[in-house]
Amino acid sequence: MAALAEVIWWRCYPPIIGSAQVHYMLGRGYALPALREAHRNGTRFSLLRMVGVPIGFSAWRHEPDTAFLDKLYLHPRFHGRGLGRWLIEASCRQMADEGVDQVRLRVNRHNHSAIRAYERAGFFVSGRDCQPIGNGFVMDDYLMCRAEIRGLLLD
């Protein structure tokens, strides 16, 4: 996942947040020690493979009365094939399986393709949050939400 995040972030995020912030965020949240720590603290990870090759991943954790979808990434070479939607739905099914009925996430407000993908998957913008993350960088995000995901278990 760390190697895949490196590829995806360098392909997708420099135009949105700049190279310096990409470098900072990869080290802060996607390097192996950070991923291991998140796992120890209860984050659940899923890896999407195609013919044995990792092409995407998600990570989520329980929060009071909801779940937080912390990471969801798909290699850009596989965009537009329905695989991102599949990964969103599979992640929501995992949450629903554990009794969660609502999921929240953050998405950079300039990441228009991700916002559209989440909206097509039933998420709506519930707010905006801009918070400092260190080294002079900020996360300027929309907060998005999707409710009633337990209904996915009926499919």
N, C-alpha and C positions, 0 to 999 in steps of 0.2 A: 504494500500500500504506500509506503514511503517513496519508493522508486516511481510508482505510478503517479502519485501526487506531484512529484518533481516535474515529470513530463507534462502533465496536464496544466499545472500552474504556469510554467514558462511559456506554454503555447497560448494560453487564454488570458492571463491576467495583467501582463505588463501594459497593454493599452488602457486598462481600466484603473489600475492603482499604481503603476510604475514599477520598474525593476527593483528598486531598493526595498519597497514594501513587500514585493513577492519574496525576495530573499529573506527578509525578516520573518514573514509569516510562515514560510516553509520551515524555518528553524524552530519557530515558536510552537507550531501546532501539528506539523506533519513529519518531522524527523522521528526516527525510530524511538528514541527515549520518550518523546511526547506522546506518541501513539501507545506505547506500552503503559505509560502512566494513566492515560485515559481508560485503557482496558482494565487496569487494576481498580480504577474508581467506578467501574460499572458501565462504561460505554460499550455498547454492542456493535460489532463491526460485521459487515458483509462484503464479500469480494465477488464481483461479477467476472466470470471468465468466458471466453469464447475459444473453443478448441484448446482448452487448457491455458490460454494466455490471458492474464489479468487485463481487463479493459475498463473497469469502473469499480467504485466502492461506495459504501455508505456507512455512517456511524450515527448512532442515536443513544440517548440516555433518558431514563425516567426522571421526571420532575413532579412536584405535587400536582395532581389532577391532570397531568398531560405528559407528553413526551417531547423532547427537543431533538430535531433532526439536525445534528451538528455538521455533518459532512455528507455530500452526495456529489460525486464526480464521475464523469464518463469521458474517456479519451475522445478528443475532437474528431478523430477519424471515424468514430462510430455514431456521431450525432446524426439526427434525422432518420433514424431507422426504428424508432420506437423503443430502443433499449433504455434510454433515460427514464421514460415513463414506466417501463417494466421495473426498473430499479426502485423508483419512487413507490410503486404499488407493492412490491415485495417488502420494502422496508416498513410501509404502513401496515401490511398484514402481520409482520413480526410484532409490531407494537400492539395491534389489536389482539393478537394471540395472548399477550400478557395483560389484557384487560384495559388497555389505553383506548380512549375514544376521541382524543384530540391531539393533534401534533402541531408544533410550532417550529419555525425556522427563521434564520436571518439570511438575507441575500443582498449583496451589494446593489445599491439602487441604480447603478449604471450598467449592471449586467442584464441587459434587456432580454437576451435570449433565455437566460435562466428564469427570469421573472415570468416570461411567456410560458415556459415549460411548466412551471409550478402552477400558474393560473389554469392551464389546460388540464392539470391533474387535480383540480378542485381546491387549490389554495387561494386565499384572498389576502390582500394587504390589510393588516390590522393596525399598522403604525409605522413610525420611522424612528430610528435611533442612531445617533452619531456618538461614538465613544472612543476616547483615547486608548491605545493598546500598547503604548511605549515607544521609545525612540522617535517621538514626534509624529507617529502615524496614528490615524484614526480608522475605525470601521464605520463607514457611512452607509447604513443598511435600511432596507425595508424589513419590517417584521411581518411574517406571513403565517397564516393559520389554516388548518383544515380540520373540520369537525366530523363526527359520526363515522370514524374509520372502522368501528366494529362491524359495520354493515359489509365490509369487504369479506368477512368470514362466511357470509352467506353465498358468495359466488362459487 
